[in-house]
């Protein structure tokens, strides 16, 4: 039995995680703590009732320190500014961590990397099997098409509440393309286009386009446009449960691992040396 604490338990993903635990979507996971911000209206309520999964006997609290000692692993789907500090505290408490939060800036990511020197951390912008397989496929496609004149555009669509753009998954897809093409994403990324450009689209460019609206869970398409043909590699999430199930499997996997920063590729065995860090 893997005992977990969920940070961000009153949010969209947090509630989905709690529901998946309650329905045993991943057998062998038990909820021992549910944490959210001090001003959340759900503080003090049963986390199962908040998630619409029935009473679980675990109240939502703002005090992570009070519940962390009970956990085998902690799952963080909160906000970027809180995740970095949570990583440091989990390292102090020697509690493995799974991070699904996106939108971390460079310093926040460095804080997570520092924590990963002391504890095992799984950090991924997307926990689904399908997206992580897509990352592999995209990198291989880019490598095969290198120097053949294909332009790359990445289009992502999410619900109206999502704040960071482009999505963490879109950026991960861009990194996969850049690895395949042997480019630096920082040097070639372009975010949206507007107005009249005096130049044609350069060969070395990866375009990102973010769409926000309705309750879209998450759609991602990598478009590779050549002369006379176009290849599209896409993934569409129809339920947040696919991300929650992945996060719960990551929580089971990370327990007992050596300190280090892991990805869902490691959890799913999609990296050549997924056991070595």
C-alpha positions as CSV (number, residue, x, y, z in Angstrom):
1,X,0.0,0.0,0.0
2,X,1.4,3.4,-1.0
3,X,0.2,6.2,1.3
4,X,0.0,9.6,-0.5
5,X,-0.7,13.2,0.3
6,X,-2.2,15.4,-2.5
7,X,-1.2,19.1,-2.6
8,X,-3.8,21.2,-4.5
9,X,-6.6,18.8,-3.4
10,X,-9.4,21.3,-4.0
11,X,-8.3,22.1,-7.5
12,X,-9.4,20.4,-10.7
13,X,-6.6,17.9,-10.8
14,X,-6.5,17.4,-7.1
15,X,-10.2,16.5,-7.0
16,X,-9.6,14.1,-9.9
17,X,-6.7,12.5,-8.0
18,X,-8.9,12.0,-4.9
19,X,-11.7,10.5,-7.0
20,X,-9.3,8.1,-8.6
21,X,-7.9,7.0,-5.2
22,X,-11.4,6.6,-3.9
23,X,-12.5,4.4,-6.8
24,X,-9.2,2.4,-6.8
25,X,-8.4,3.4,-10.4
26,X,-4.8,2.5,-9.4
27,X,-5.0,-0.3,-6.8
28,X,-2.8,0.0,-3.8
29,X,-2.9,3.7,-3.3
30,X,-4.3,5.2,0.0
31,X,-5.0,8.9,0.7
32,X,-3.6,10.1,4.0
33,X,-3.5,13.8,3.5
34,X,-5.2,16.5,1.3
35,X,-3.7,20.0,1.3
36,X,-4.7,23.3,-0.3
37,X,-4.3,27.1,0.3
38,X,-5.3,28.5,3.7
39,X,-8.0,30.6,2.1
40,X,-9.7,27.8,0.1
41,X,-13.4,27.4,1.0
42,X,-12.8,23.7,1.2
43,X,-10.5,23.8,4.2
44,X,-11.9,21.5,6.9
45,X,-14.2,19.6,4.6
46,X,-13.7,15.9,3.8
47,X,-11.5,15.6,0.7
48,X,-13.7,12.8,-0.7
49,X,-16.9,14.9,-0.4
50,X,-15.0,17.8,-2.0
51,X,-14.1,15.5,-4.9
52,X,-17.6,14.1,-5.2
53,X,-16.4,10.6,-4.2
54,X,-18.0,10.1,-0.9
55,X,-16.5,10.5,2.6
56,X,-13.0,9.3,3.0
57,X,-12.2,10.5,6.5
58,X,-9.4,12.9,5.3
59,X,-10.1,16.6,5.9
60,X,-8.6,19.2,3.6
61,X,-5.9,21.2,5.5
62,X,-3.5,24.0,4.8
63,X,-0.8,22.4,7.0
64,X,1.4,20.2,4.8
65,X,3.8,19.7,7.7
66,X,1.1,18.0,9.7
67,X,0.3,15.3,7.2
68,X,3.6,14.8,5.3
69,X,5.1,12.4,7.9
70,X,2.3,9.9,7.2
71,X,3.0,9.8,3.4
72,X,5.2,7.4,1.4
73,X,5.0,10.0,-1.4
74,X,3.6,13.4,-2.0
75,X,1.8,14.5,-5.2
76,X,1.9,18.2,-6.1
77,X,-0.6,19.7,-8.5
78,X,-0.7,23.2,-7.0
79,X,0.8,26.4,-8.5
80,X,4.3,27.1,-9.8
81,X,5.2,29.6,-7.0
82,X,4.2,27.0,-4.3
83,X,5.7,23.9,-5.9
84,X,9.4,25.0,-5.6
85,X,9.0,25.6,-1.8
86,X,7.1,22.4,-1.4
87,X,10.0,20.5,-3.1
88,X,12.5,22.0,-0.6
89,X,10.3,21.0,2.4
90,X,9.7,17.5,1.0
91,X,13.5,17.2,0.7
92,X,13.9,18.2,4.4
93,X,11.3,15.6,5.4
94,X,12.8,13.0,3.0
95,X,9.5,12.4,1.3
96,X,9.5,11.4,-2.4
97,X,7.6,13.8,-4.6
98,X,5.6,13.8,-7.8
99,X,5.2,17.1,-9.5
100,X,2.5,17.7,-12.2
101,X,2.5,21.5,-11.7
102,X,3.4,23.5,-14.9
103,X,4.5,27.1,-15.5
104,X,7.6,27.0,-13.3
105,X,10.2,29.7,-14.1
106,X,13.9,29.1,-14.3
107,X,14.6,29.8,-10.6
108,X,11.7,27.6,-9.4
109,X,12.9,24.8,-11.6
110,X,16.4,25.1,-10.1
111,X,14.9,24.9,-6.7
112,X,13.2,21.6,-7.7
113,X,16.6,20.4,-9.1
114,X,18.3,21.2,-5.8
115,X,15.7,19.2,-3.9
116,X,16.2,16.3,-6.3
117,X,19.8,16.0,-5.1
118,X,18.3,14.8,-1.8
119,X,15.1,12.9,-2.7
120,X,13.6,11.2,-5.8
121,X,11.3,13.5,-7.7
122,X,9.2,12.7,-10.7
123,X,8.4,15.9,-12.6
124,X,6.4,15.9,-15.8
125,X,4.2,18.4,-17.6
126,X,1.9,15.6,-18.6
127,X,1.4,12.3,-16.8
128,X,-0.5,10.4,-19.5
129,X,1.0,7.3,-21.3
130,X,-0.3,8.7,-24.7
131,X,1.5,12.0,-24.4
132,X,4.8,10.5,-23.3
133,X,4.6,8.1,-26.2
134,X,3.9,11.1,-28.5
135,X,7.1,12.8,-27.1
136,X,9.1,9.8,-28.3
137,X,7.4,9.7,-31.7
138,X,7.8,13.4,-32.3
139,X,11.5,13.3,-31.5
140,X,12.0,10.4,-33.9
141,X,10.0,12.0,-36.6
142,X,12.0,15.3,-36.3
143,X,15.3,13.3,-36.4
144,X,14.1,11.5,-39.6
145,X,13.0,14.7,-41.3
146,X,16.1,16.7,-40.3
147,X,17.5,18.7,-43.3
148,X,14.5,17.8,-45.5
149,X,12.9,21.2,-45.4
150,X,10.0,20.5,-43.0
151,X,8.6,23.4,-40.9
152,X,7.4,22.7,-37.4
153,X,4.3,24.3,-35.7
154,X,2.9,23.2,-32.3
155,X,-0.8,23.9,-31.5
156,X,-2.3,23.4,-28.1
157,X,-5.8,23.9,-26.8
158,X,-7.0,24.0,-23.2
159,X,-9.9,25.2,-21.0
160,X,-10.5,28.9,-20.3
161,X,-9.1,28.6,-16.7
162,X,-5.6,27.6,-17.7
163,X,-3.2,30.4,-17.0
164,X,0.2,29.4,-18.4
165,X,0.8,29.5,-22.2
166,X,2.1,27.6,-24.0
167,X,1.3,24.6,-22.0
168,X,4.0,22.6,-20.3
169,X,3.2,19.7,-22.6
170,X,3.6,21.9,-25.7
171,X,7.0,23.1,-24.5
172,X,8.0,19.5,-23.8
173,X,6.9,18.6,-27.4
174,X,9.0,21.6,-28.6
175,X,12.0,20.2,-26.7
176,X,11.5,16.8,-28.3
177,X,11.4,18.3,-31.7
178,X,14.5,20.4,-31.0
179,X,16.4,17.3,-29.8
180,X,15.5,15.5,-33.0
181,X,16.6,18.4,-35.1
182,X,19.7,19.1,-33.0
183,X,18.5,22.7,-32.4
184,X,18.3,24.8,-29.2
185,X,14.6,25.4,-28.5
186,X,15.4,28.7,-26.8
187,X,17.0,30.0,-30.1
188,X,14.2,28.9,-32.5
189,X,10.9,29.2,-30.5
190,X,8.3,31.7,-31.8
191,X,5.1,32.3,-29.8
192,X,2.3,33.3,-32.0
193,X,2.4,35.6,-35.0
194,X,0.9,39.0,-35.6
195,X,1.3,41.7,-38.3
196,X,3.2,41.7,-41.5
197,X,6.7,40.2,-41.5
198,X,9.3,41.5,-43.9
199,X,10.7,38.0,-44.2
200,X,9.5,34.6,-45.1
201,X,9.4,32.0,-42.4
202,X,12.9,31.0,-41.6
203,X,13.9,27.3,-41.8
204,X,15.1,27.1,-38.2
205,X,11.9,28.0,-36.3
206,X,9.4,26.2,-34.1
207,X,6.1,28.0,-33.7
208,X,3.8,27.7,-30.7
209,X,0.1,28.6,-30.7
210,X,-2.1,28.5,-27.6
211,X,-5.9,28.3,-27.7
212,X,-8.0,28.8,-24.6
213,X,-11.7,28.2,-24.3
214,X,-14.5,26.3,-22.8
215,X,-13.7,23.1,-20.8
216,X,-11.2,21.6,-23.2
217,X,-9.1,19.1,-21.2
218,X,-6.0,19.3,-23.4
219,X,-5.3,18.9,-27.2
220,X,-1.8,19.0,-28.7
221,X,-0.7,18.7,-32.3
222,X,2.7,18.8,-33.8
223,X,2.5,19.8,-37.4
224,X,5.5,19.0,-39.7
225,X,4.8,20.8,-43.0
226,X,7.0,20.0,-46.1
227,X,6.6,20.8,-49.7
228,X,3.8,18.7,-51.1
229,X,2.8,17.0,-47.8
230,X,2.1,17.6,-44.2
231,X,2.4,15.3,-41.2
232,X,0.4,15.8,-38.0
233,X,1.1,14.0,-34.7
234,X,-1.7,14.6,-32.2
235,X,-3.0,13.7,-28.8
236,X,-6.4,14.6,-27.3
237,X,-7.2,14.1,-23.7
238,X,-10.9,13.5,-23.1
239,X,-10.7,13.2,-19.3
240,X,-8.3,14.4,-16.5
241,X,-8.4,10.9,-15.1
242,X,-5.7,9.8,-17.6
243,X,-3.3,12.4,-15.9
244,X,-4.4,11.4,-12.4
245,X,-3.8,7.7,-13.0
246,X,-0.4,8.5,-14.4
247,X,0.5,10.6,-11.3
248,X,-0.7,7.8,-8.9
249,X,1.4,5.3,-10.8
250,X,4.4,7.7,-10.5
251,X,3.8,7.9,-6.8
252,X,4.0,4.1,-6.5
253,X,7.1,4.0,-8.7
254,X,9.1,6.8,-7.0
255,X,9.0,5.2,-3.5
256,X,12.4,3.7,-2.7
257,X,14.2,5.3,-5.7
258,X,17.6,7.0,-5.4
259,X,17.6,10.8,-5.2
260,X,17.3,12.3,-8.6
261,X,15.0,14.1,-11.0
262,X,12.9,11.6,-13.0
263,X,10.3,12.0,-15.7
264,X,7.2,10.0,-16.7
265,X,9.4,8.4,-19.4
266,X,11.3,6.7,-16.6
267,X,8.1,5.7,-14.8
268,X,6.7,4.2,-18.0
269,X,10.0,2.6,-19.1
270,X,10.2,4.6,-22.3
271,X,13.8,5.8,-21.8
272,X,16.7,3.6,-22.9
273,X,18.1,3.6,-19.3
274,X,15.0,4.4,-17.3
275,X,16.5,2.8,-14.2
276,X,19.7,4.7,-14.2
277,X,20.0,8.3,-12.8
